[in-house]
Every structure is written in C-alpha cells, then in structure tokens.
Amino acid sequence: MNAKSGTPKKNLMFFSGRAHPELAEEVSKHLNVSITPQSAYDFANGEIFVRFEESVRGCDAFVIQSHCEPINQWVMEQLIMVDALKRASAKRITVIMPFYPYARQDKKHKGREPISARLIADLFKTAGADRIMTVDLHTAQIQGFFDGPVDHLFAQTLLSHYVREKYGAENVTVVSPDAGRTKLAEKWADDLGGVPIAFIHKTRDPLRPNEVVANRVVGEVRGRLCVVIDDMVDTGGTIAKAVQQLIDEGAGDVVVAASHGVLSGPAPDRLSSCGAREVIFTNTLPIPDGKRFPTLTVLSIAPLLARAIQEVFEDGSVTSLFDGNA
C-alpha cells in the first residue's frame, strides 16, 4: 500500500484580539462557536505575547481585531496572532479587520510619502494571512494591495435600511461631504428609493490634516431631510462643518450616517453639538460610554461578519450577501 486515505474534514476556529471583545463575542454567538481561549498579555516594555490554549492544526482560522486607539498595538497583536497560527499549522488563516488600519494612506500625495495601506497588506501576507475580510474600505483599490482574496463587506446596506425604516416617509436628500463621495451617495440614493443627491464643495490644506474649509452646497437641500454619508468619522471636523453648512442652506433636518466611528479627540463634542438630529455608526470600532451622546445610534455589524465568515468557511459566495453587488 503506497498511500493511506483519510476523511477530509473542515474545522472552523474563531480567534479574537483584545481591542473589541464585545464585537467578537457577538460574532461568535451568531456563528454558534466559542472564541478559542488564549493567553495574551504585554511585557513591561510593551512587547506582546500570545499563545493559544488549544490545538489549531489543520483548522480554518478566523482572526478578528478592531484597529482602534492605540492602533499600532492592536495591529501588532493581530500580526503576532497570525504568526502563531501559521507556526502551529493552521490550514487557512483569514484576517478580519472591520476597520482597515492606515486606509487613508493609500497613495502618495507628494514625494517621499509612504503608502502605508499597502504596507499593512504586506505585513499580514508575510505573517501568514491567506485572506482578508474588511468593512467599507476608504478606497476600493486597497483590495489590490493584498496578494490574495479580499472580502470587502459593505455596511451601507445595514445603515441605509435603518434610515429607510425610520425616515422613509420624509423628503430625503443624500449628501456627500465632498465631491469624492458622490458615487457612494448615488448608491445610497438608490437604496433609499431614488432620492436626489447633493454634495459639499470644500477645500482642504494637505499640510494640515483633519482641518477642512466647507465652501458651498451643490444640490437641492432646502426644507429636506439631509442624510450626510461617509465611510469614517475621525475628529468630526468635516461632518460638523457639513451639517452646519446644510442648516445654513435651509435644510429641514440633518442625519449623519457612517460606517466607522473613530471619534478621536473632540469628535464626540463636535457631533453632539453640530445640530444633527441623529448620528448613526456601526460597531466596527468600540465606542465607549465616555464617547457616546444622546443623539448617537450604534448598529451592530456582527450579523454581517458572521454570515460572511460562514460563506467563506463553506466555500460559498460572499457576493450573494449584497445581492450580487459586492
């Protein structure tokens, strides 16, 4: 006998970093699997140690980490987890990044600048990742930075469904905070039943990050409910000025909807006082109680992540989750 046949079997194992345990727990419940136990701690000098408490040999590993502040620590922890899985003979490693780190640095604006989004992809490929799963990339081109499959999930469906259910009876205009998001605004307009769109023409000083000058609104907003959409809100400067600009132009009311609530520094104060009726995020990033305010609504991305994980594990179609538009 020259060979011995065995019974092929697939084994899904779910792993979580320490950045956003609440999201990981929710995803694991939807998957009906438990998070694989691990030891993870920091040495006195800041170095990270990770060891899994169960055998991972031959498993289909899914490693989730939300890259919030301190972002470099959580990126490094996920890299170390991937390396540990590779060295422990996991069969396939899927890295789940609900928020892709360094996504805004996806091209060079001037000479001698890094393309850090590509560096992140290279780091995870070198560590041993076979596949990346992420939600609402800053630009879709980042998918091409990783040498392997990338599952680009869209939170837009979740957000637009919520807006349609709550505000569908009102005269809605979808507003892009800048000209670069008009394509996204058109998709939103289709989801909301063919409503009109508008955008805010603005200028930004490339030498002064996170500072925006809003100029004027292009489109019909007077007396209408304006839904301002974006992929992320960091310091809140762009969105707060956009809301104020719309109110000055006669908008009846303003709702803000974005996938990722980074909420750095003054963002909670800016958003709570900008005049928006409601600010809607998903929980791709943790939003602690100290950053929450009365008009904030947080929708869970966990069911979408769980369904995508199940499709990948069963070699199904992730595209089918978005009616063929993924």
Disulfide bonds with the S-S distance in Angstrom:
none
